[in-house]
Amino acid sequence: MYEQLSGDRVKCNLCHRRCTIPPGSTGFCKVRRNVDGRLYSLVYGKAIAVNVDPIEKKPLYHYRPGSAVLSIATIGCNFRCRFCDNWVISQEEEIIGKNLPPERVVELAVKHGSDGISYTYTEPTIFFEYAYDTAVLARQRGLFNTFVTNGYMTPEAVKTIAPYLDAATVDFKGSANPDFYREFMSVPSPEPIFETLREMKASGIFVEITNLIVTKYGDNLDDVYSLASRIKEILGPCTPFHLLRFHPDYQLMDAPSTPIQTLEKAAEKALDAGLKHVYIGNVPGHRLEHTYCPNCGQLVIEREGFYLSAWNLKDTQCPNCNHSLNIVGPVTRSRARWASLL
């Protein structure tokens, strides 16, 4: 996923920054180094977080509901979000982590009763080679693979991982407002993310969208409507769309937590834009944690936080009107224990 240039420089083609890296240097993410004209990952097999999670935590509400995923990450990121809640590992510059090769990751997943593996917490594009090799082995053992990603990976990267990537959560912040991305995330433009979504759609990857609403800086409701409209256009009206509550963190401690009323108004905007499955996240007990039939309004899936509490569907059909929902089954009543493995 890199090109060799003149003078032993290399061009990394994993994310849309497409860094040109001279010998002895690293790219923007600081986890790939040019060594004599070859690009090396510094974090391959160095896991900084390994946990067994419910898939709803990703969040993936419509892909294999109720299943358990082994979640892994390394240090590093290609964004510089001032509000990152995983900043301790995403912004870490020292190459640290537990030696955990792909074979061992898959064995841990099987041992602990996981149904799949999720590459998450930090940006999986950062540890792409590690994720790719693990995903290939996971598929051989009957496990599915999911990314939780900022969506800044290139079309080439999507095409490379697509044969082994079953689902992805693509995380927007501030409703994809360009000024917000530049000022608070050090990202030139969110536009490449929409290119990634198109490539994921074409590659058959199941996609859910999150949108972090940051009070004071990223809570413009017109932006919510605009983003929801584009998601409908690119991925379709039945794409799950999660509006996430912001809590002060890292370098943005002066912004208050998002008012629930703001999230509810944002949900109305997303529904007005034509999306049929709109959720509110980080607000335990809210009615928009649940899934409703978009045809008749019947409550069909109930959740308590990250856990399924009631499943009222007939397979993936509404029991009231027989409408088929955009859900990839089967539903799983996982017996895995949620735990940290590091």
JOPE-V338973 format. One record per pair of residues at least 24 apart in sequence whose ideal C-beta (glycine too) atoms are under 10 Angstrom apart, sorted by the first residue. I is the first residue (numbers start at 1). GAP is how many residues later the second one is. Records with the same first field share a line. If there is no record, write none. Layout:
BEGIN
I=GAP / GAP
END
This chain:
BEGIN
1=31 / 38 / 124 / 127 / 128 / 131 / 152 / 153 / 155 / 156 / 159
2=25 / 30 / 32 / 35 / 36 / 37 / 38
3=36
4=30 / 33 / 34 / 35
5=29 / 32
6=31
7=30
8=26 / 27 / 28 / 29 / 30
9=25 / 28
10=24 / 25 / 27 / 28 / 29 / 30
11=28
12=27 / 66 / 142
13=26 / 140 / 141 / 142 / 143 / 144 / 147
14=25 / 27 / 64 / 111 / 112 / 114 / 115 / 138 / 139 / 140 / 142 / 143 / 146
15=63 / 64 / 108 / 110 / 111 / 113 / 135 / 136 / 137 / 138 / 139 / 142 / 177 / 181
16=62 / 109 / 135 / 136 / 137 / 138 / 139 / 141 / 171 / 172 / 173 / 175 / 176 / 177 / 179 / 180
17=61 / 62 / 135 / 137 / 170 / 171 / 175
18=136 / 174
19=59
26=50 / 67
27=51
28=49 / 50 / 51 / 52 / 158
29=46 / 47 / 48 / 49 / 50 / 93 / 94 / 96 / 97 / 98
30=45 / 46 / 47 / 48 / 61 / 62 / 63 / 64 / 65 / 96
31=43 / 44 / 45 / 46 / 47 / 61 / 62 / 64 / 91 / 95 / 96
32=44 / 94 / 96 / 97
33=62
39=90
40=89
41=33 / 35 / 85 / 86 / 87 / 88 / 89
42=32 / 33 / 34 / 53 / 55 / 85
43=30 / 31 / 32 / 33 / 52 / 53 / 54 / 79 / 83 / 84 / 86 / 87
44=30 / 53 / 57 / 58 / 83 / 84 / 85 / 86 / 87 / 89
45=29 / 52 / 53 / 54 / 55 / 56 / 57 / 58 / 59 / 60 / 82 / 84 / 85 / 88 / 89
46=28 / 29 / 30 / 49 / 50 / 51 / 52 / 53 / 54 / 55 / 81 / 84
47=25 / 26 / 27 / 28 / 50 / 51 / 52 / 53 / 54 / 57 / 58 / 61 / 80 / 83 / 87 / 294 / 295
48=24 / 25 / 26 / 27 / 28 / 38 / 40 / 41 / 42 / 44 / 47 / 48 / 49 / 50 / 52 / 73 / 74 / 79 / 294
49=24 / 25 / 26 / 37 / 39 / 40 / 48 / 49 / 71 / 72 / 73 / 291 / 292 / 293
50=47 / 48 / 50 / 54 / 55 / 58 / 59 / 62 / 71 / 289 / 290 / 291 / 292
51=61 / 67 / 69 / 70 / 287 / 288 / 289 / 290 / 291
52=56 / 57 / 59 / 60 / 61 / 62 / 282 / 284 / 285 / 286 / 287 / 288 / 289
53=61 / 65 / 67 / 68 / 253 / 283 / 285 / 286 / 287
54=249 / 251 / 252 / 253 / 254 / 278 / 280 / 282 / 284
55=59 / 60 / 61 / 63 / 89 / 91 / 112 / 114 / 251 / 253 / 277 / 279
56=225 / 233 / 247 / 248 / 249 / 250 / 251 / 252
57=61 / 63 / 91 / 112 / 224 / 248 / 249 / 250 / 281
58=60 / 62 / 88 / 89 / 90 / 109 / 110 / 111 / 113 / 150 / 152 / 184 / 248
59=89 / 110 / 112 / 149 / 151 / 181 / 183 / 185 / 220 / 222 / 223 / 230 / 244 / 247
60=56 / 58 / 86 / 88 / 106 / 107 / 108 / 109 / 146 / 147 / 148 / 180 / 182 / 268
61=108 / 147 / 179 / 181 / 216 / 218 / 220 / 228 / 229 / 230 / 240 / 242 / 245 / 247 / 266
62=105 / 144 / 145 / 146 / 176 / 177 / 178 / 215 / 217 / 229 / 239 / 254 / 263 / 264 / 265 / 266 / 267
63=53 / 81 / 83 / 103 / 104 / 105 / 106 / 143 / 144 / 145 / 177 / 263 / 264 / 265 / 266
64=51 / 52 / 80 / 82 / 102 / 103 / 142 / 263 / 264 / 265 / 266 / 267 / 268 / 270
65=226 / 236 / 238 / 243 / 246 / 248 / 251 / 262 / 263 / 264 / 265 / 266 / 267 / 268
66=49 / 235 / 237 / 241 / 242 / 245 / 263 / 264 / 265 / 266 / 267 / 268
67=47 / 48 / 49 / 77 / 79 / 241 / 262 / 263 / 264 / 265 / 266 / 267 / 269
68=41 / 44 / 45 / 46 / 47 / 48 / 50 / 264 / 266 / 267 / 268 / 269 / 270
69=40 / 45 / 46 / 47 / 48 / 49 / 50 / 51 / 74 / 75 / 76 / 77 / 265 / 267
70=35 / 36 / 37 / 38 / 39 / 40 / 41 / 42 / 43 / 44 / 45 / 46 / 47 / 48 / 49 / 64 / 68 / 73 / 266 / 271
71=38 / 43 / 45 / 46 / 47 / 48 / 49 / 50 / 75 / 77 / 269 / 270
72=25 / 28 / 30 / 33 / 36 / 37 / 45 / 46 / 47 / 48 / 49 / 50 / 52 / 55 / 58 / 59 / 62 / 269 / 270
73=24 / 45 / 46 / 47 / 48 / 49 / 50 / 51 / 53 / 54 / 57 / 58 / 75
74=24 / 26 / 45 / 47 / 48 / 49 / 50 / 52 / 53 / 56 / 57
75=46 / 47 / 51 / 52
76=46 / 47 / 49 / 50 / 51
77=45 / 46 / 48 / 49 / 73 / 75
78=44 / 45 / 47 / 48 / 72 / 74 / 75 / 108 / 109
79=43 / 44 / 47 / 71 / 73 / 92 / 94 / 102 / 105 / 106 / 107 / 108
80=104 / 105 / 106 / 107 / 171
81=69 / 90 / 92 / 93 / 100 / 103 / 104 / 105 / 106 / 131 / 133 / 168 / 169 / 170 / 171
82=101 / 102 / 103 / 104 / 132 / 135 / 167 / 168 / 169 / 170 / 171 / 173
83=90 / 91 / 101 / 102 / 129 / 131 / 134 / 135 / 163 / 164 / 165 / 166 / 167 / 168 / 169 / 170 / 172
84=38 / 89 / 101 / 165 / 166 / 167 / 168
85=36 / 127 / 161 / 162 / 163 / 164 / 165
86=34 / 35 / 36 / 37 / 163 / 164
87=35 / 162 / 163 / 164
88=162
89=32 / 33
90=31 / 32 / 33 / 36 / 160
91=31 / 159 / 160
92=30
97=30 / 245
98=243 / 244
100=30 / 34 / 241 / 242
101=29 / 32 / 33 / 36
102=27 / 28 / 29 / 30 / 31 / 32 / 33 / 34 / 35 / 36
103=30 / 31 / 34
104=30
105=25 / 26 / 28 / 29 / 30 / 32 / 33 / 236
106=27 / 28 / 29 / 30 / 31 / 32 / 33 / 34 / 35 / 37
107=30 / 34
108=233
109=25 / 28 / 29 / 32 / 34 / 227 / 232
110=28 / 31 / 32 / 33
111=230
112=224 / 225 / 226 / 227 / 229
113=221 / 222 / 223 / 224
114=24 / 29 / 30 / 220 / 222
115=27 / 28 / 29 / 215 / 217 / 219 / 221
116=26 / 27 / 28 / 29 / 30 / 50 / 51 / 216
117=24 / 26 / 27 / 28 / 29
118=26 / 27 / 28 / 29 / 30 / 49 / 50 / 51
119=26 / 27 / 28 / 29 / 30 / 42 / 46 / 49
120=26 / 27 / 28 / 29 / 49
121=27
122=26 / 28
123=24 / 25 / 26 / 27 / 28 / 29 / 30 / 48
124=24 / 25 / 26 / 29 / 33 / 37 / 41 / 44
125=24 / 25 / 26 / 27 / 28 / 29 / 32 / 33 / 36 / 71
126=24 / 27
128=25 / 29 / 32 / 33
131=30 / 33 / 34
132=25 / 28 / 29 / 31 / 32 / 33
133=31
134=30
135=26 / 28 / 29 / 30 / 31
136=25 / 27 / 28
137=27
138=26 / 28
139=24 / 25 / 26 / 27
140=24
144=62 / 184
145=60
146=59 / 60 / 62
147=53 / 58 / 60
148=60 / 62
149=44 / 47 / 51 / 58
150=35 / 37 / 40 / 43 / 46
151=25 / 39 / 41 / 42 / 43 / 44 / 45 / 46 / 49 / 56 / 58
152=35 / 38 / 40 / 41 / 43 / 44
153=39 / 40 / 42 / 43 / 46 / 47
154=38 / 41 / 42 / 45
155=37 / 40 / 41 / 43 / 44 / 45 / 47 / 48
156=43
157=39 / 42
158=37 / 38 / 39 / 40 / 41 / 42 / 43 / 44 / 45 / 47
159=40 / 43 / 44
161=39 / 42 / 44
162=37 / 38 / 40 / 41 / 42 / 43
163=40 / 41
165=35 / 38 / 39 / 40 / 41
166=38 / 39 / 40 / 162
167=33 / 38 / 39 / 40 / 41 / 161
168=28 / 29 / 32 / 37 / 38 / 39 / 40 / 41
169=37 / 38 / 39 / 40 / 41 / 71 / 73
170=24 / 26 / 27 / 30 / 35 / 37 / 38 / 39 / 40 / 41 / 61 / 65 / 69
171=37 / 38 / 39 / 40 / 41 / 71 / 73
172=37 / 38 / 39 / 40 / 46 / 51 / 52 / 55 / 59 / 69 / 70 / 72
173=37 / 38 / 39 / 40 / 41 / 44 / 45 / 71 / 73
174=37 / 38 / 39 / 40 / 43 / 44 / 45 / 46 / 49 / 50 / 53 / 72
175=36 / 37 / 38 / 39 / 43 / 44 / 45 / 46 / 47 / 48 / 49 / 50 / 51 / 52 / 53 / 68 / 91 / 94 / 95
176=35 / 42 / 47 / 48 / 50 / 51 / 54 / 55
177=37 / 40 / 41 / 42 / 43 / 45 / 46 / 47 / 49 / 50
178=45
179=38 / 39 / 41 / 44
180=34 / 37 / 38 / 39 / 40 / 43
181=37
183=34 / 35
184=30 / 33 / 34 / 67 / 68 / 71
185=33
190=37
193=37
194=33 / 36 / 37 / 39 / 40 / 41
195=39
196=38
197=33 / 34 / 36 / 37 / 38 / 42
198=35 / 36 / 37
200=34 / 35
201=33 / 34 / 35 / 38
206=29 / 33 / 34 / 120 / 121 / 122
207=24 / 27 / 28 / 29 / 32 / 33
208=27 / 31 / 32 / 33 / 34 / 69 / 71 / 118
209=25 / 26 / 30 / 31 / 32 / 33 / 34 / 61 / 66 / 70
210=30 / 31 / 32 / 33 / 34 / 69 / 71
211=30 / 31 / 32 / 33 / 55 / 59 / 70
212=30 / 31 / 32 / 33 / 34 / 46 / 69 / 70
213=30 / 31 / 32 / 33 / 45 / 46 / 49 / 50 / 52 / 53 / 67 / 68 / 69
214=30 / 31 / 32 / 34 / 38 / 41 / 44
215=30 / 31 / 32 / 33 / 37 / 40 / 41 / 42 / 43 / 44 / 47
216=30 / 36 / 38 / 39 / 40 / 42
217=29 / 35 / 37 / 38
218=28 / 37 / 40
219=27 / 36 / 39 / 40 / 43 / 44 / 46 / 47
220=46 / 49
221=41 / 44 / 45 / 47 / 48 / 49 / 51
222=47
223=43 / 46
224=38 / 39 / 41 / 42 / 43 / 44 / 45 / 46 / 48 / 49
225=41 / 43 / 44 / 45 / 46 / 47 / 48 / 49
226=43 / 47
227=39 / 42 / 43 / 46 / 48
228=38 / 39 / 41 / 42 / 43 / 44 / 45 / 46 / 47 / 50
229=40 / 41 / 43 / 44 / 45 / 46
230=43
231=39 / 42 / 43 / 44
232=38 / 41 / 42 / 43 / 44
233=40 / 41
235=40
236=38 / 39 / 40 / 90
237=36 / 37 / 38 / 39 / 40 / 57 / 89
238=37 / 38 / 39 / 56 / 86 / 87 / 88 / 89
239=36 / 37 / 38 / 39 / 87
240=35 / 36 / 37 / 38 / 39 / 51 / 86 / 87
241=25 / 26 / 29 / 30 / 32 / 34 / 35 / 36 / 37 / 38
242=28 / 35 / 36 / 37 / 38 / 39 / 40 / 46 / 47
243=24 / 26 / 27 / 35 / 36 / 37 / 38 / 39 / 40 / 45
244=35 / 36 / 37 / 38 / 39
245=35 / 36 / 37 / 38 / 41
246=36
247=35
257=25 / 26
258=24 / 25
260=26
263=25
264=24
276=49 / 50
277=48 / 49 / 50
279=24
281=24 / 25
291=34 / 36
292=26 / 33
293=24 / 25 / 26 / 27 / 28 / 29 / 30 / 31 / 32
294=24 / 29 / 31 / 32
295=25 / 26 / 27 / 28 / 29 / 30
296=24 / 25 / 26 / 27
297=24
298=25
300=25 / 27
301=24 / 26 / 30
306=32
307=27 / 31
308=24 / 25 / 26
END
